[in-house]
Amino acid sequence: MPGFELFGEEERKEVNDVLSTGILMRYGFEGPRKGIWKSRELEEAICSQFGCKYAQLTSSGTSALTTALCALGIGSGDEVIMPSFTFVASFEGVLSVGAIPVLVDIDETLTMNPEAVRQAISSRTKAVMPVHMCGSMADLDSLLEICKENKLILMEDACQSIGASYKGRYLGTIGHAGAFSFDFVKTITCAEGGAILTNDHDIYSKSDGFSDHGHDHKGVDRGADLHPFIGYNFRISELHAAVGLAQIRKLDKFLSIQKKNHRHLKKLLAQVPEISFRSIPDPEGDSCTFLSWFLPTEAITRAVVSEMKEQNILAGNFYWYDNNWHYIRKWDHLKQPSTLNLLHEDQRTALQKLQQKSFANSDKIMSRCISTAINLSWNEEQIEEKGKKMLTAIRKVLHQASTLQASI
Ligand SMILES: *Cc1c(COP(=O)(O)O)cnc(C)c1O
């Protein structure tokens, strides 16, 4: 799955370029940096790789979300519709700008259900934020239509799906803005980092200023910059950007390995008629970081997870339903809500309501879902062996379940 598996000479070379001048900061220091601008180069590489007009690097995917939401003018009291299955960073971003995350059910795409989005729209809704989970995409045509009809912003959280596409366009470049994460376990990494992608110059230039204390970046003298608005420091460093630059050059290679390994493992699991797979709006565009599959019932899924644990083959398989980071069921700190400082009354009330809200439609899907991370380092024999062991565990449980059924 992640780029850290194939870290090597290329990354070291880029980092050493930066170390050779000691200019670790992305702005200023024109003379001493001797023409080395890794962050700029990475932003240009992002634009050419993904076919968008502008890219702004930030210190993390989370700060990319915050920055993009601010640049899109989303703030106090605005509602942002987002899915019940994502990483905590998605709602952190929304809360950080003073907005209210409105969580809706997912469907078998493992991303937001467009019908649930329609039902969640209120007079305060400002944006729809699909999260392209586990390497694959939301039903973007339906969401674009909903946004158009209701004059809403479409903000893509594409942090987990770098290099995936929908009908020929890369995820993250289809909405008004998109966010990538380059944290350590993402498709390409620079240890910590993120990016905002957009085709809109206004959103880009606001993101550029906001992520650096509101600097207008108009001249070469940083000290003389004006501050047309208040920002924060969400800058990336040159060291991080250097790693990212080496990684983005390897992205196509990562994707082709992932796709090959994914295809192989899927073919093995597909031998079991009781297994079904995640539905993918554009299968061609899947980045294949994960293979997500369903079993017929929660009981069978839990038994398979236990059996895989017993057989010591659970590593790399994720049962999100019980996971603290990714699914609403275990986000007690959000539902409380538990915060260090006082939230706005409207935010607090909205979050408390989540305690009562039913996510039965998401539960039905998530309780039967297992995602298997696809590694870059596997060889064919290892995939065969992994698949065989998984099949043995799955078949054992299915056999037990069917004999139990027959004996009732
Ligand atoms: C990783 C991730 C983020 C945030 O990225 P960081 O770089 O870790 O801050 C946001 N959204 C999703 C869906 C993610 O998986």
The ligand as an SDF file (V2000), in Angstrom:
LIG
                    3D

 15 15  0  0  0  0  0  0  0  0999 V2000
   -4.8570   10.5680    6.3390 C   0  0  0  0  0  0  0  0  0  0  0  0
   -6.1650   11.2180    6.1330 C   0  0  0  0  0  0  0  0  0  0  0  0
   -6.3680   12.5880    6.3680 C   0  0  0  0  0  0  0  0  0  0  0  0
   -5.3720   13.5060    7.0270 C   0  0  0  0  0  0  0  0  0  0  0  0
   -4.1110   13.3640    6.7410 O   0  0  0  0  0  0  0  0  0  0  0  0
   -2.8790   13.7010    7.7290 P   0  0  0  0  0  0  0  0  0  0  0  0
   -1.8450   14.0100    6.7320 O   0  0  0  0  0  0  0  0  0  0  0  0
   -2.5930   12.4550    8.5010 O   0  0  0  0  0  0  0  0  0  0  0  0
   -3.2380   14.8620    8.5640 O   0  0  0  0  0  0  0  0  0  0  0  0
   -7.6000   13.1280    6.0460 C   0  0  0  0  0  0  0  0  0  0  0  0
   -8.6010   12.3830    5.5720 N   0  0  0  0  0  0  0  0  0  0  0  0
   -8.4640   11.0610    5.3590 C   0  0  0  0  0  0  0  0  0  0  0  0
   -9.6040   10.2870    4.7970 C   0  0  0  0  0  0  0  0  0  0  0  0
   -7.2520   10.4250    5.6610 C   0  0  0  0  0  0  0  0  0  0  0  0
   -7.1360    9.1220    5.4800 O   0  0  0  0  0  0  0  0  0  0  0  0
  1  2  1  0
  2  3  1  0
  2 14  2  0
  3  4  1  0
  3 10  2  0
  4  5  1  0
  5  6  1  0
  6  7  2  0
  6  8  1  0
  6  9  1  0
 10 11  1  0
 11 12  2  0
 12 13  1  0
 12 14  1  0
 14 15  1  0
M  END
$$$$
